[in-house]
């Protein structure tokens, strides 16, 4: 592998940048399209736990960059950065880039592809929720056979 992999995805969301930024930092909103709950909102320097109850999973998240409404950076454990490009017409181009994957070349590539796929689903879910008020349950429905407890309908 010539250089370490980087996972990238982007989506135009037809709401202002501050609204999209807040959707990723306020767990009351984020839980409508990504994780099920969080220990607290994202804030500069915070250490937060995100939970995906349907999978029995959690992640410790450290906030490295908090520049409302332009940029958000976390580690979980690898770095992930969101940029929110205000297009000046009430829309926002959201870009997500994840890097710093651990392990051998195969593991790094596998993790990069998994995160790219996951963040594409998250952006699509965010767009549907913010633009239309629809919770698509994309993250939960992505791997229904991996749910713990009762099966998804």
N, C-alpha and C positions, 0 to 999 in steps of 0.2 A: 504494500500500500504506500504510494508516494507521499501522502500527507494524511493526517488524522481526519476522519470524517466529521462533517458538520451537517446537522439536520436543519433544514430550512423549510418554512411554509409561510404563506401569506394569504390574506383575504381582505377584500373591501367590505367594510361594515358601514351601512348607511345611517350612522348616528355620529354625533360629535366625538372628538378624541377623548375629552374628559369623561364622557359617559362610558366609553369602551374601557378606558384605563380603570375607572372605578369598578366596572364589572369584574375585572380580574383581581381587584384588591379587596372587595367586600364579599365575604363568604355567603352572605344572604343572597347575593346575585350569582356568584360563581357556582354555588351548589345547584343552581338550576340548569347548568350545562356542563359541569365537569365533575368535581368531587362531591361527596354527600355532606361533608361538614368540615369545619376547620376550628382550631383552638382559638383563633383571633384573626382580625383583619391583617392584611399585609401592611407594614409600615417600615420606614427606614430602619435598618439594623435589627429588625425583629427576627426571632426564631419561632416558627409556627409549625403545627402539625396539621397536615391535610389527611382526611380519611375517605376511603372508598369502601363504605360499609358492605356493599353488595359483593365485593371481592375479599373482604377481611384484610384490606391493605391500608397502609398509612405511609406517609413520607414526611420526614423532617425537612423543613424549608427554611433557608436563611436568606433574608433580603439583603442583597449587596448594593442595589441601586434602586432609588425611588425618586423619580423626577416627574411628578404629575404635571401634565398629562402626556408626556413625551416618551418616557423610557422607564422600564421596569426590569430589574435583574435579580435572579435568585440562584441559589445552589440547592440541589436536591438529589444526589450529591454533585452531579455535574452542573456546570453553569448553563443557564437559560436566560435569554434576553428578549424582551418584547420591545418593539418600537411602534409608536402610534403616530402616524403621519397624517396630520390634519390637512385635508385636501382643500379647505376653504369654502366648501360647498355643503357642509353638514355631513360629509362622509369622512371616514378614516381608513387608511390602508394600514392594517395591522400585520407586522412581520414578527415571526418568532424564529429564533436561532438557538440551537442547542449544540454544545461542543464539549470537549474535555472528557470523552468517554474512556472508561478504564478497561484494562484487560488486553488480551492479544488482539491482533488485527481483526480476526473473525468476530470476537466479542464486541469490539468497538463498532464494527459495521452493523452487526445485529441490533445493538442498542440504538445506534443512530437511526436506522430504518424504523424501529419500533417507536421512537420518539417522534420522528417525522410523521408517521401515520397517526399517532395519538394526537399530536398538536393540530393536524389537519381536521380531525374529528372535533376537537375542542373549538377551533375557530368556526367551523360550520355550525356547531351547536350554539355558540355565542351569537353568531349572526342571526340565526333563526329566533333566538330568544329576544335579543335587543330590537330587532326590526319588526317582529311579528308577535312577540309574546308567547311563542311556542317552545315548550321544553321537549326536544326530540329524543332525549335519553340515549344519545349516540354512544356515550362512554359505557353506560350500563348494558346496552344491547350489543356492543361490539363482541363481547365474549360471554354470552349467557350461560354456557356450560361451566364457566369458572366461578359462578356465583356461589357463595357460601350460604348455608341454610336453605330456605325455600327457593325453588327455581323461579325464574322470571316467567311471567305469563306468556 
